[in-house]
Every structure is written in structure tokens, then in C-alpha cells.
Amino acid sequence: MSRILNLITAHVRRDLSACRGIARLPLRTISCTSRKRAEESDASTVLGKRWKDTAETVIIGGGCVGVSLAYHLAKGGMKDVVLLEKSELTAGSTWHAAGLTTYYHPGINLKKVHYDSIKLYESLEAETGQAVGFHQPGSVRIAATPARVDEMKYQMTRTHWHVTEQYFIGPEKVHELFPLLDVNKVLAGLYTPGDGHIDPYSLTMALAAGARMYGAQIYNPAPVTGLNPTADGKWDVQTPHGTIRANRIVNATGFWAREVGKLIGFDHPTIPVHHQYVVTATVPEVKALKKELAVIRDLEGSYYLRQERDGLLFGPYEKMEKMVLQDSWVREGVPPGFGKELFESDLDRIMEHVEMAMEMIPVLKTADIINMVSGPITYTPDLLPMVGPHQGMRNYWCAIGFGYGVIHAGGIGKFLSDWIRNGEPPYDLIECDPNRYGKWADVPFMCAKARESYGFNNVVGYPKEERFAGRPSCRMSGVYELLKDKASMGFHAGWEQPHWFYKPGDEVGYKPSFKRTNWFAPVGRECKLVMEKVGVVDLTPFGKFTVKGKDSHRLLDRLFANTMPKVGLTNISHMLTPTGRVFAEVTITQMAPGEFMLITGSGSERHDLRWIEDEAANGGYDVDISNVTDGLGVLGIAGPNSRRVLQKLTDEDMSDAGFKFLHCKSIQLAGVPVQAIRISYTGELGWELYIEQKNMAAVYQAMMEAGKDEGIDNFGTYAMNSLRLEKGFRGWGAEMNCDTNPLEAGLDYFIKLNKPADFIGKAALQEIKAKGVRRKLSYITLDTDDIDPEGNETVWHNGKVVGNTTSGAYSYSTQQSLAFAYLPLDLCSVGEKVQVELLGRKYNAMVVQEPLVLTEPTRTRLQKKAKSKA
């Protein structure tokens, strides 16, 4: 047995003071002294400053995230910023964090957060005079398998169009950056200069110094004991020192987030997770180095390792079955007084990773361990934080659920500050929207997903990734039981939705890959079905709202850039931000005079609802807004034979003349009441059928029976995506989002700048139009082999990065890869040639006229025109 194992058990109880200069109390000696003292003293004595009765923004929580927000708001010019900390700054997860910082993130939008954090940390000491202990030796993610090599190539193409430097390097360069590594185990590495680590305590104190310097007030100890909303959208924040009337509140309370949420009736899906790391004494080989080691992340070993003074700090992520959730805190709350305490360490849990680390870094075998730390960090079900305003309560904001709070703190503070001060998010970050979760994210689901997310921390990140723990949730469509064994399911806002369907001879199941995999041929079969016969798809995950009342038309005219449809008609409309960017795309139908149904994507259900509700409340509109998503199932039917199938089940005239494109009718289908809209995101003849969930299975079965002679079958969302791209249909979250305006996205047809209503973003859009755009969404085809674009790949021209794809797929109708991409104006013309990077290779691509395949309404119109001329 190596010395490391003997010494770990001898040192696990030592505190962190040698590493961070911060003492801690054992868990068993928790005390409520500070809280009692606060309750028994007046504010000026305890807090050492005058108590403010009002504030523009009250931030609850004094970890690095909350203090960063206070700093950014105050620096941005907000005069009345108050931060309330229940005990002392950094208490919770901040004080014991390992402090890693990296530009890298596998997603697209969070790269911006990481970038802003690091740029702030680089200058913070000079700005505030407070040392932050920031080290930037760079970092290397190690690839030890061919799949990891592909993953790194995949991530390179998603980074080249961002400002961050990142390099795909060979074993020799890896060894140069970390010479203590056994390079024989390394195939490649992903190197990010400027990465490193920072002292979380010093960082927080520097941010606090900056916040105070710019005028923010920080009160501690000042626990929040009550939160009461007022009729005008403000908040009374109650503490033992008194009450503050705030225009808005921000929950930034780390693993206390659920308890603060419960004060206003919210059950935030956050849970503390035990995370362990070990710190060694001086390692002679480390001390002898002339420069600091790069931080390494051994992805197969599932651990990070960095230099700590003349020793090493090593932190593993255990597998699902070994990691520990502090689920008792979910049931019973955080123990009173807990703040700068740790859990008991557990060597057995991390033993597998210790052994793998010793094989990769042999000097660990003889290293003396001075500390083994086990502390709480907070997880959400998908590992991403919850950031932004929360639907259901006006002016209640979240900055919670940070599993990596140190690297997120600076960027999230800036992001939220910009949003709060300017009235819109500075860029798209919908994957962190707190409204992505609903009541379906209950405690069993949350625990299962948090366990999975921790255990899967370093698994290969494939495109179209699916994770299956906790599924299905309580949110199931009326046809789920009929379809679950026939299809590969995807998870969308709590719903199970078929991605593609199995047939005899298919390789079934989830088979992730960076190239074409087992779903490729079946999806082609489904596209052919819709183009030539008739297919049915479950669209239940759509978000669905009703808006009615005397001011409904006026409210929607203010919110949307399109004109409102007349009774019985449907259109596509867009909500814009004040600066003219696309906040949402919504299908609007006027069901009856003044009664509208709004349909949005599954991932933006409560994101869009919050925006609508806030405008209604702030503008004093007399409307009733209801979220009917869970009660209504949706079936899509599409293809040239779809009309004949429906006609067999209804007395309603389903002919082209009797039921026109973008019209809506209440019909009886197989004896069941249905709201039918003639629209299809496949671009083919089709309808969306809105049905009460309890009747959904009956309607589905009736359609499948009626369509037997018409060749009816199921299709999934992968086929729908390919078909919509062939037709040139844009998708929200890809071609349009809060980073794009509708003019560059080619949405001019849906934007009515001449309508009388002063819709949000109108003035800004008029200015954009007058100045002209600098880039345009272009439609490109690619010469590929066994790989297709997904979106967010880098586009090159003459050796330079010129843009990025937004979404892509294989066109089964035209037998080629295609994508949308944002390109500069001089490369947008049809015939222009560019290259798209896929898995480290640049594939030739060309701008083509859109669409590749005409929509059914367009084909029908052209046929009628041709006949009339004949």
C-alpha cells in the first residue's frame, strides 16, 4: 500500500487553514450564537452601520455569486444595492471551494460567462487593492481514448468562432505543460491558456471591497426571515434588524436556496452534493519545477488536479452509485448555524479515482496528504445554474444552483447586472433560465438527476445527448404508453417525446456518436413517409397559453411584432427585446373574439410566459393569462394523405377550400372535440390537433386505424427537424434568439414595422433597418461523408473564421447535408463558397437559394397558377 493511502486517513480531520488561511468549526459544534446576537441587538450595533429601509435591489446571500452581483450592480450605477448575508461572507460552499477557473465549457453560451469571469479576475486586484490569489498556468483536458479525441475535435469547432483561445495538442505538448504526467497514457489534449485557479475567499473579499467602493451596502449577520410581495410588485424583506422595501430581490443563497424559495411558496430543484478533494504536503518534484503546472482534467479518471503551493490538490467525481447527496437537507432544511463546516471524509468513495490518479501522475504514490476536504456544493438536475427572473412572482430573481460557483461568479454577476439595469438579457443564456423547471421537477426526479449529473461529470459529451435517470417524470403525454416501446425517446421540459421509431431489423436504443449512427436510416424512412404518405408525431411538449379579456388584443399587439390574426386564423409572431432582438417565436391563433391561444416551444414555455405576464402586470392590462400546457395534448399529422385520413373521422370539410392553410376550427374527430390548426412544421400538408390529454390516445388510435390504407405510420422529431430545414424554416433557439435580430435572421415577413401599435423593440428595429445589418442568415449545403452539421460549428473562408452554423441536418430529399449559418454580407450571395469545420476537418460548403424543397402550400399555389395559365 502506497504512502498516500496511509496518510490520507491520518490527516482527513485537519482543517483547511494551511491551504486557505480560513479556520473551520467541526460539524458537531454548530452554534447559533451569531444569530441570537443579531436578534438581541439593534442593527447599528450589530452591523456597525446605518440600516437602510429601502433598496433598488436586495441580494440575499454573501457567497462569491451574490457579492459579484452586488459589485456589478453598484459599479454599473445602481445607487441602492443591499446584500444580506445570514452569517459571514463566503459561508456555505464558497469558502472551501477548490477555486478552479477555466475558459472551457462544452456549451456555447456559458463560454461567455467563463470569459467574463476570468477577465474580471485578472483586473480585480488592481481595481480594489485586494489580493485575489489568481494563478493562470493554463489547463489541459486529457484524452486517453479515441472517443475523447473525437470529443475534443468536436469542441474545437464549437470554440473557433469564440474569442477564447483553445488548442488541440499532442502528447508532447501535454507533457511540456505537465511534466509529472505519464505521457504514455495520453493520446491528445485540449489546452486552454489563461485557465488556472483563484482563492475563493480572497476573490469574494475583493468583490465585496469593490461593491462597497461603488456604494453597495453589505449587512451581516442579517438572516432573511420573511419575504412579502406587495401589490405594486415590490418586496418587503424581513430580517431581525428590520424590514427593507425592495424593488426586486435576488436569491443567491447557495444550498439555502430551497429554504428561501419556500418563503414564497417555491420548491427550487437544488440539492447539496458532497464533493471531496485532497491536498498534499510539499512534493519534491513539484517544488523543483521552474514554472507552475497546468491544471489537468483526466476525463477517464474523472478528476481534476492542480498545483497547490509546492504540493498538489486533487478532486474526483465519484460514480453515481458512490456519490452522496445531502438529501436530508431537502427534507428537513439546512442545520441551523451551518456555514463554515465540513462533512466527514470518506476515502472508500474516491479510492478508485485515487488509484487512477497515481497511475497517471506517479509522484502521487509517495505524496504526504495534509488535508482531505468534504464539503457541500449545490446541484440542479442538469448541473446548470438557475439564473434570471422567476415566473410566478414579479421581481423575484434567482442566482442559485451553482456547482461551479467560482468560475461562474464574475460572469453571472455581470450578466444579471446588465439584465436588471437594461431590462433584457445581454445575450442568450436560456439553458440557465430558472423557468426551465416546473412542478414536474419533484424531489425524486431532482435527486436522481443530481446523482446522475455528478456521476456523469466527465463522460464523453456527444451531440444529441440523452441521460435517463429519473425518467419518465410525472409529465407524460396521453400517447406515451402507446409509443414508449416503439421509439427512442427524448426528454423535453419534463416530457418524453419520440425522436425516431424502430422497425424490425433496426439497431434499437440510444447509440450516441459524433458521426451518423443507428438513427440515420430510420429517420430517412420517416422523412419519406411524410413526403409521400402520412405520418403522425406527438407534439404535446409545446408550451400552450390562453390570453383573453378586454385588453387581450392590445397586450398582444404590444408584445408581438406581427399583426394579430383575425378570429379563426393563425400566424407566426415574435416577441422582441427593447433593443430589437428575438426573445421568442410564438404561433398565435384567435379562437374567438378577444380569446387567443399561444403556442411556443417546449424549452421556452415558462420563459415566454414570464415575459408575457410581466408586461401584462407592468402595463396594467385587463387580461386573464392561463398556462394550459399540461392539460392539452397535441398530435401532428402531415403528408399528402393526411387530409384523407382526417376526412374519414369528421364531418368537417377538410378540403383545401373548406379548411385553408393557417386556419383554425373546432371539430369533432372520432367523436372527440379537437381544436385543429392547418399548419405543419414539416412544411407538408398537415394539421396540429389540440386534444384534452384524456382523449389523446383515442384520437391517435382512431387516426392510425383510419390511415391504414393510406400508409400511415409514426415519425419523430429528428425527421421533423430534417424536413423543416429542407423547407428553410427557422427555429427559435438556433436561427433566432437573444443574440440575433429578426432582420439578420430573415424574418422580415413576420415583422410589421408599419403596424400602428408601438410593439416592444419597434424603435430599435427601425434604427437597425436604417443602419443595415452586418451579417445575414444564409442557407448552405455541404459536401460531407459520414457526418452532418448539428449547429454551432465554425465557418471558414480563405483560412479565416467568418461565422458559425446555427443548425444542420441531412436532407434525405436532396441527398446532401445542409445547414443555416450566419455569414458576413459579402459571403451571403448564392454561389459563395465557404468551409464548415466538422471533427477537425474542413468540408466545402456553398450558399444556395432557400429552400431546397418547396412547402406544400407553395407547391399547391404554383400548380394552381400553372393550371390557370394552361
Secondary structure, DSSP 8 states (H G I E B T S, - for coil): --HHHHHHHHHTT--SHHHHS-----GGG---HHHHHHHHS-HHHHHSS---SEEEEEEE--SHHHHHHHHHHHHTT-S-EEEE-SSSTTTTTTTT---EE-S--SSSTHHHHHHHHHHHHHHHHHHHS-----B---EEEEE-SHHHHHHHHHHHHTTTTSSS--EEE-HHHHHHH-TTS-GGG-SEEEEETT-EE--HHHHHHHHHHHHHHTT-EEESS----EEEE-TTS-EEEEETTEEEEEEEEEE--GGGHHHHHHTTT-----EEEEEEEEEE---HHHHT-SS---EEEETTTTEEEEEETTEEEEEE---TTT--B-THHHHH-S-TT-SS------HHHHHHHHHHHHHHSGGGGG--EEEEEEEEEEE-TTS--EEEE-TTSTTEEEEE--TTHHHHHHHHHHHHHHHHHHSS-SS--GGG-GGG--TTS-HHHHHHHHHHHHHTTTS---TT----TT-S-S---TTHHHHTTTEEEEEETTEEEEEEE--TTS--S----SS--TTHHHHHHHHHHHHHSEEEEE-TTSEEEEEESTTHHHHHHHHBSS----BTBEEEEEEE-TTS-EEEEEEEEEEETTEEEEEE-GGGHHHHHHHHHHHHHHTT---EEEE-TTTEEEEEEESTTHHHHHHTT-SS--STTTS-TTBEEEEEETTEEEEEE---TTSSSEEEEEEEHHHHHHHHHHHHHHTGGGTEEE--HHHHHHHHHHTT---BTTTBSTT--TTTTT-GGG--TTSSS--TTHHHHHHHHHH--SEEEEEEEE--SS----SS-EEEETTEEEEEEEEEEEETTTTEEEEEEEEEGGG-STT-EEEEEETTEEEEEEE--S-SS--HHHHHHHHHHHHHH-
